Amino acid sequence: MFDNLSDKLDKALHVLKGHGQITEINVAETLKEVRRALLDADVNFKIAKEFTNRVKEKALGQNVLSSLKPGQLMVKIVKDELTELMGGDAEELDLTGSPSVILMSGLQGSGKTTFSGKLANFLKNKKTRKPLLVACDVYRPAAIDQLHVVGEQIGVEVFSDRGNNDPVAIAKAGVQHAKSDGFNVVIIDTAGRLAVDEQMMTEIANIHKAITPQETLFVVDSMTGQDAVNTAKAFNDVLNFDGVILTKLDGDTRGGAAISIKSVVNKPIKFIGTGEKMEAIDVFYPARMADRILGMGDVVSLVERAQEQFDEEQARQIQKKIAKNRFGFDDFLSQIQQIKKMGNMKDLMGMIPGVGKAMKGLDIDDDAFKHIEAMIHSMTPDERANPSKLNASRKKRIAAGSGRSIQEVNQLLKQFQQMSKMMKMMQGGGGKKMMQMMQNMR
């Protein structure tokens, strides 16, 4: 996400990162390039101009010209202003109702139904809530079927009434069902249209009035750029919604919607969709997003994702095995499974400072581990437990069984040995050395 914008901002700020003399003229030149980068990312011209004016004011007010590290100071100012432009602080959902009612709105094709499922999954697994999904799209039978499929996939009940063509009545019945059956969150998926029209707006306004939701969320496809911002404004004028959901942020998006939507409708972005899986949902943190846009990575989110998949008992068992020199390929495989659960590989790599830039243009497949898994699965249980037994004939058999070459099997063994050494180093108090090595690599 934001690859083009990150690249252009980096080039714009590069002028001030050198040791040359910094003048008011090249600060202005840099900000002209920053404005151009924002416009290319489909940010509204007025917002881009106001943004660079604020950065210039702060930059000259903080004596960038006389600073020892003007480039770094300028990057910090741009980062702070980007954070502010995207909303400042992360905003939580209001879950105070009994049940809490969340109304989903948006155009057809914005990913509303899928995101309703993702949100239900998020609330169930991370907020220990008992959500109910309610299907109120009476115009598209496939939408009701889709919601039922999503509900089954994540283990969340779906309320629908196929014989009823009144979405207001279905929404009210869904909330009543939630009250009587012990659900504490209701997520109402409404109909979308291909464009904003009067009938659609009247209908969703009637649903809103009938159920008085704690949260009304506007779901928008971030790939539509400036159109997304204009649509958000039209919906907000009618619904006065509470927050924005940006979907498909993992696509080839220019990022203009994420940067300027808060400024136009004065409503926070609450969540972002970053992939097709039901787990591909993130709380929107403006400061972390600003870091990523400026190529600084997002270590906090990476650590949070790792902690979510971290199994303490399994970690203790692995620790014991390392201490006894019994760390095997089954353990290696379990580590891979945990990494895979953390999400899209390219997205994860982009969270590591400096790595996102280095990987620009590289296509990292989500199945990046499948060859490794195939080779491990071609080993016998005894070989997985005792990698030292892997002689030439066994390697040949593993290569044939997994459809890989002997060189790839050797490469896997080398990677495994390096990982084992690294883990022993961490065990033996070499953690500080490891941290120093990693910091030197940045």
VMD Tcl script that draws the C-alpha trace (Angstrom):
set ca {
  {0.00 0.00 0.00}
  {1.09 3.60 -0.69}
  {4.16 2.39 -2.66}
  {4.09 5.24 -5.19}
  {3.40 7.91 -2.60}
  {6.16 6.61 -0.30}
  {8.62 6.60 -3.19}
  {7.78 10.15 -4.29}
  {7.84 11.57 -0.76}
  {11.20 9.92 -0.17}
  {12.60 11.56 -3.31}
  {11.11 14.93 -2.32}
  {12.63 14.82 1.17}
  {15.96 13.39 -0.05}
  {17.16 16.90 -0.99}
  {17.20 17.88 2.67}
  {18.75 14.63 3.89}
  {22.17 15.47 2.48}
  {24.77 17.65 4.16}
  {24.46 20.52 1.71}
  {23.41 23.98 2.79}
  {19.71 24.23 3.54}
  {17.96 27.36 2.34}
  {14.44 28.71 2.31}
  {14.51 28.14 -1.45}
  {15.22 24.39 -1.32}
  {12.75 23.94 1.55}
  {10.14 25.49 -0.75}
  {11.34 23.26 -3.63}
  {11.03 20.17 -1.43}
  {7.50 21.09 -0.37}
  {6.52 21.70 -3.99}
  {7.55 18.06 -4.67}
  {5.68 16.90 -1.55}
  {2.53 18.65 -2.84}
  {3.01 17.03 -6.26}
  {3.37 13.60 -4.61}
  {0.11 14.12 -2.69}
  {-1.74 15.23 -5.84}
  {-0.44 12.16 -7.70}
  {-1.82 10.06 -4.83}
  {-5.25 11.60 -5.61}
  {-5.34 13.92 -2.60}
  {-7.63 16.93 -3.14}
  {-5.65 20.01 -4.35}
  {-6.94 22.28 -1.57}
  {-5.98 19.73 1.14}
  {-2.52 19.16 -0.42}
  {-1.87 22.93 -0.56}
  {-3.03 23.51 3.03}
  {-0.87 20.57 4.15}
  {2.34 21.88 2.59}
  {1.61 25.42 3.87}
  {1.36 24.07 7.44}
  {4.57 22.05 7.02}
  {6.40 25.14 5.66}
  {5.15 27.30 8.53}
  {6.32 24.75 11.12}
  {9.59 24.03 9.32}
  {10.64 27.67 9.17}
  {9.29 28.28 12.66}
  {11.48 25.48 14.03}
  {14.62 26.78 12.35}
  {15.10 23.93 9.89}
  {17.65 26.16 8.16}
  {19.95 26.30 11.19}
  {19.32 22.73 12.38}
  {22.25 20.29 12.36}
  {20.01 17.60 10.85}
  {17.44 19.57 8.82}
  {16.42 16.55 6.73}
  {15.43 14.53 9.80}
  {13.61 17.49 11.33}
  {11.66 17.99 8.09}
  {10.70 14.28 7.95}
  {9.42 14.54 11.54}
  {7.32 17.62 10.72}
  {5.86 15.92 7.61}
  {5.13 12.78 9.68}
  {3.39 14.79 12.44}
  {1.28 16.72 9.92}
  {0.36 13.52 8.02}
  {-0.72 11.94 11.32}
  {-2.87 14.97 12.14}
  {-4.37 15.04 8.62}
  {-5.43 11.37 8.95}
  {-7.08 11.92 12.33}
  {-4.40 12.13 15.02}
  {-5.40 9.35 17.41}
  {-7.05 5.99 16.74}
  {-10.80 5.99 17.49}
  {-12.51 3.02 19.17}
  {-15.96 1.66 18.37}
  {-18.79 2.64 20.70}
  {-19.92 -0.73 22.15}
  {-21.97 0.66 25.05}
  {-25.43 -0.46 23.88}
  {-27.24 -3.57 25.03}
  {-26.94 -4.86 22.38}
  {-24.55 -2.48 20.58}
  {-25.96 -1.86 17.10}
  {-23.59 -1.17 14.20}
  {-25.08 -0.04 10.89}
  {-22.96 -0.62 7.77}
  {-23.46 1.71 4.80}
  {-21.75 2.19 1.44}
  {-21.97 1.68 -2.30}
  {-22.30 -1.71 -3.97}
  {-18.88 -3.28 -4.54}
  {-17.19 -1.42 -1.68}
  {-16.71 -4.67 0.24}
  {-19.46 -3.96 2.77}
  {-20.74 -7.53 3.20}
  {-17.25 -9.01 3.48}
  {-16.21 -6.33 5.94}
  {-19.32 -6.94 8.06}
  {-18.01 -10.50 8.47}
  {-14.47 -9.30 9.23}
  {-15.79 -6.92 11.88}
  {-17.91 -9.68 13.46}
  {-14.84 -11.94 13.50}
  {-12.72 -9.15 15.05}
  {-15.29 -8.44 17.79}
  {-15.75 -12.13 18.53}
  {-12.05 -13.03 18.75}
  {-10.40 -9.83 20.00}
  {-13.15 -8.17 22.03}
  {-14.81 -11.40 23.30}
  {-18.24 -10.24 22.08}
  {-21.11 -12.34 20.79}
  {-22.03 -10.72 17.45}
  {-25.09 -11.27 15.26}
  {-24.99 -10.44 11.53}
  {-28.25 -9.15 10.01}
  {-28.85 -9.33 6.24}
  {-30.86 -6.28 5.11}
  {-30.01 -6.23 1.39}
  {-33.41 -7.20 -0.05}
  {-32.43 -6.36 -3.65}
  {-29.51 -8.72 -4.12}
  {-30.29 -12.33 -3.03}
  {-26.60 -13.14 -3.54}
  {-25.76 -10.65 -0.74}
  {-27.87 -12.66 1.75}
  {-26.22 -15.91 0.59}
  {-22.79 -14.27 0.81}
  {-23.42 -13.12 4.41}
  {-24.57 -16.63 5.39}
  {-21.40 -18.13 3.86}
  {-19.23 -15.57 5.70}
  {-21.12 -16.20 8.96}
  {-20.60 -19.96 8.67}
  {-16.91 -19.43 7.91}
  {-16.31 -17.42 11.11}
  {-18.85 -19.20 13.33}
  {-21.21 -16.22 13.70}
  {-25.01 -16.49 13.40}
  {-26.72 -14.65 10.54}
  {-30.31 -13.34 10.83}
  {-32.24 -13.02 7.55}
  {-35.85 -13.07 6.32}
  {-35.90 -13.96 2.62}
  {-39.66 -13.52 2.26}
  {-39.60 -9.98 3.57}
  {-38.86 -7.02 1.27}
  {-38.85 -4.37 4.00}
  {-35.27 -3.75 5.20}
  {-36.47 -1.58 8.11}
  {-38.65 -4.43 9.45}
  {-35.77 -6.94 9.02}
  {-33.34 -4.64 10.87}
  {-35.80 -4.19 13.78}
  {-36.51 -7.95 13.92}
  {-32.75 -8.63 13.88}
  {-32.15 -6.34 16.87}
  {-35.09 -7.97 18.72}
  {-33.67 -11.43 17.97}
  {-30.31 -10.32 19.38}
  {-31.95 -9.07 22.60}
  {-33.91 -12.27 23.18}
  {-31.02 -14.63 22.28}
  {-28.18 -13.02 24.24}
  {-26.17 -11.35 21.43}
  {-24.37 -8.22 22.61}
  {-23.42 -6.77 19.19}
  {-25.61 -6.50 16.08}
  {-23.98 -5.73 12.70}
  {-26.52 -4.71 10.07}
  {-25.45 -5.15 6.44}
  {-27.51 -2.84 4.19}
  {-28.03 -2.63 0.43}
  {-25.60 -0.72 -1.75}
  {-26.14 0.87 -5.17}
  {-23.79 1.49 -8.06}
  {-24.13 5.23 -7.40}
  {-25.62 7.49 -4.75}
  {-29.38 7.81 -5.37}
  {-32.37 9.23 -3.52}
  {-34.10 5.87 -2.91}
  {-30.98 4.38 -1.35}
  {-30.41 7.37 0.92}
  {-34.05 7.46 2.06}
  {-33.98 3.72 2.82}
  {-30.80 3.78 4.90}
  {-31.96 6.93 6.70}
  {-35.21 5.06 7.63}
  {-33.23 2.05 8.93}
  {-31.03 4.44 10.94}
  {-34.07 6.16 12.46}
  {-35.78 2.83 13.33}
  {-32.83 1.18 15.12}
  {-30.82 4.21 16.43}
  {-27.41 2.51 16.13}
  {-24.47 3.24 18.45}
  {-22.22 3.22 15.38}
  {-22.97 4.04 11.76}
  {-20.00 3.13 9.59}
  {-19.37 4.12 6.00}
  {-17.51 1.43 4.03}
  {-15.54 2.69 1.04}
  {-13.23 1.10 -1.53}
  {-9.91 2.97 -1.12}
  {-9.01 2.20 -4.74}
  {-11.65 4.68 -5.93}
  {-9.45 7.54 -4.67}
  {-11.03 11.01 -4.75}
  {-14.43 9.52 -5.70}
  {-14.36 7.72 -2.35}
  {-14.05 11.06 -0.57}
  {-16.91 12.60 -2.58}
  {-19.18 9.58 -1.87}
  {-18.31 9.78 1.83}
  {-19.44 13.41 1.86}
  {-22.79 12.53 0.21}
  {-23.45 9.76 2.77}
  {-22.37 11.91 5.70}
  {-24.77 14.68 4.70}
  {-27.67 12.21 5.07}
  {-26.49 9.83 7.81}
  {-24.01 11.88 9.85}
  {-22.06 8.62 10.24}
  {-19.57 7.95 13.06}
  {-16.61 6.55 11.18}
  {-15.10 5.32 7.93}
  {-13.93 1.84 6.95}
  {-11.35 1.78 4.14}
  {-11.34 -1.54 2.28}
  {-8.89 -2.96 -0.30}
  {-5.97 -0.95 1.06}
  {-3.72 -3.81 -0.01}
  {-4.60 -3.20 -3.67}
  {-2.77 -0.92 -6.11}
  {-4.11 2.13 -4.32}
  {-2.72 5.63 -4.50}
  {-3.82 6.33 -0.93}
  {-5.57 9.67 -1.48}
  {-8.75 8.52 0.29}
  {-6.89 7.48 3.44}
  {-5.05 10.78 3.61}
  {-7.86 13.22 2.86}
  {-11.18 11.63 3.89}
  {-10.95 12.77 7.55}
  {-10.28 16.34 6.46}
  {-13.35 16.43 4.18}
  {-16.02 14.76 6.36}
  {-14.39 15.34 9.78}
  {-15.04 11.71 10.72}
  {-12.31 9.26 11.73}
  {-11.16 6.22 9.79}
  {-11.81 3.43 12.31}
  {-10.69 0.30 10.45}
  {-8.89 -0.73 7.29}
  {-9.20 -3.90 5.22}
  {-5.84 -5.27 4.10}
  {-6.64 -8.51 2.28}
  {-9.26 -11.14 1.48}
  {-8.96 -13.29 4.61}
  {-11.41 -12.77 7.46}
  {-8.49 -11.81 9.72}
  {-7.35 -9.06 7.31}
  {-8.73 -6.17 9.36}
  {-6.71 -3.58 11.28}
  {-7.62 -0.75 13.61}
  {-6.55 2.45 11.85}
  {-3.70 4.18 13.68}
  {-2.86 7.49 11.89}
  {0.66 7.73 13.40}
  {1.54 4.17 12.36}
  {0.17 4.78 8.85}
  {2.23 7.99 8.57}
  {5.34 5.95 9.53}
  {4.58 3.45 6.79}
  {3.93 6.13 4.17}
  {7.34 7.65 4.98}
  {9.05 4.25 4.73}
  {9.68 3.95 8.48}
  {7.84 0.64 8.87}
  {5.34 -0.18 11.60}
  {7.07 -2.28 14.23}
  {4.31 -1.80 16.84}
  {1.65 -3.40 14.60}
  {4.06 -6.19 13.67}
  {4.70 -6.99 17.37}
  {0.96 -6.85 18.12}
  {0.21 -9.31 15.33}
  {2.98 -11.63 16.55}
  {1.63 -11.49 20.12}
  {-1.85 -12.43 18.91}
  {-0.47 -15.64 17.39}
  {2.02 -16.30 20.18}
  {1.39 -19.56 22.04}
  {3.14 -19.35 25.44}
  {2.95 -23.08 26.16}
  {4.35 -23.95 22.74}
  {7.12 -21.36 23.25}
  {8.07 -22.99 26.58}
  {8.24 -26.42 24.94}
  {10.44 -25.07 22.14}
  {12.69 -23.37 24.72}
  {13.22 -26.71 26.49}
  {14.00 -28.42 23.16}
  {16.56 -25.75 22.24}
  {18.22 -26.14 25.65}
  {18.48 -29.91 25.09}
  {19.51 -29.48 21.43}
  {16.32 -31.23 20.27}
  {14.80 -28.46 18.12}
  {13.53 -30.25 14.99}
  {11.69 -29.62 11.72}
  {8.26 -30.15 13.32}
  {9.03 -27.19 15.58}
  {10.28 -25.22 12.56}
  {6.98 -26.03 10.81}
  {4.91 -24.83 13.80}
  {6.81 -21.51 13.72}
  {5.99 -21.13 10.01}
  {2.27 -21.79 10.74}
  {2.27 -18.98 13.32}
  {3.93 -16.55 10.89}
  {1.35 -17.42 8.20}
  {-1.50 -16.60 10.60}
  {-0.10 -13.09 11.03}
  {-1.32 -12.06 7.57}
  {-0.23 -11.09 4.06}
  {3.55 -11.61 3.70}
  {4.28 -8.44 1.72}
  {2.28 -6.42 4.25}
  {4.26 -7.96 7.13}
  {7.61 -7.28 5.45}
  {6.54 -3.69 4.83}
  {6.19 -3.24 8.60}
  {9.93 -3.76 9.10}
  {11.79 -0.42 8.85}
  {13.71 -0.12 5.58}
  {12.50 -3.46 4.22}
  {9.43 -2.05 2.43}
  {11.63 0.19 0.28}
  {14.09 -2.62 -0.46}
  {11.23 -4.85 -1.65}
  {9.67 -2.28 -3.98}
  {8.49 -4.02 -7.13}
  {9.00 -7.49 -5.67}
  {5.97 -9.75 -5.68}
  {5.91 -11.82 -2.50}
  {3.49 -14.70 -2.81}
  {1.29 -15.54 0.18}
  {2.32 -19.15 -0.50}
  {5.99 -18.25 -0.01}
  {6.35 -21.10 2.49}
  {4.63 -23.85 0.48}
  {7.91 -25.26 -0.97}
  {9.46 -25.40 2.51}
  {6.36 -27.13 3.87}
  {6.40 -29.64 0.99}
  {10.04 -30.55 1.72}
  {9.40 -30.93 5.47}
  {6.30 -33.07 4.82}
  {8.44 -35.32 2.57}
  {10.66 -36.18 5.55}
  {9.92 -39.12 7.87}
  {8.95 -38.31 11.50}
  {12.39 -39.57 12.55}
  {14.16 -37.25 10.07}
  {12.08 -34.27 11.20}
  {13.04 -34.97 14.83}
  {16.72 -35.65 13.99}
  {17.84 -33.41 11.07}
  {21.46 -34.60 11.48}
  {20.39 -37.94 9.92}
  {19.76 -36.28 6.55}
  {22.49 -37.79 4.38}
  {22.80 -37.56 0.57}
  {20.38 -40.42 -0.25}
  {17.73 -39.12 2.16}
  {18.01 -35.61 0.71}
  {17.58 -37.10 -2.79}
  {14.39 -38.88 -1.67}
  {13.02 -35.69 -0.01}
  {13.75 -33.64 -3.17}
  {11.90 -36.20 -5.34}
  {8.98 -36.46 -2.91}
  {8.45 -32.68 -2.73}
  {9.14 -31.91 -6.39}
  {12.09 -29.66 -5.44}
  {15.81 -29.82 -6.25}
  {18.57 -31.18 -3.95}
  {20.00 -27.61 -3.87}
  {16.70 -26.38 -2.37}
  {16.77 -29.16 0.24}
  {20.33 -28.14 1.14}
  {19.25 -24.49 1.32}
  {16.42 -25.45 3.71}
  {18.87 -27.34 5.93}
  {21.17 -24.32 5.96}
  {18.29 -21.99 6.93}
  {17.22 -24.42 9.65}
  {20.75 -24.57 11.09}
  {21.02 -20.76 11.06}
  {17.67 -20.43 12.85}
  {18.75 -23.03 15.45}
  {22.01 -21.13 16.07}
  {20.13 -17.85 16.41}
  {17.72 -19.38 18.93}
  {20.60 -20.84 20.96}
  {22.23 -17.43 20.92}
  {19.05 -15.88 22.32}
  {18.89 -18.66 24.95}
  {22.50 -18.21 25.99}
  {22.14 -14.53 26.87}
  {23.17 -13.34 23.44}
  {19.96 -11.34 23.08}
  {21.78 -8.00 23.42}
  {24.25 -8.99 20.69}
  {21.30 -9.97 18.46}
  {19.58 -6.62 19.03}
  {22.83 -4.77 18.19}
  {23.22 -6.81 15.01}
  {19.63 -6.03 13.97}
  {20.03 -2.32 14.73}
  {23.21 -2.18 12.65}
  {21.29 -3.75 9.75}
  {18.71 -0.91 9.75}
}
mol new
graphics top color blue
foreach p $ca { graphics top sphere $p radius 0.5 }
foreach p [lrange $ca 0 end-1] q [lrange $ca 1 end] { graphics top cylinder $p $q radius 0.2 }
display resetview
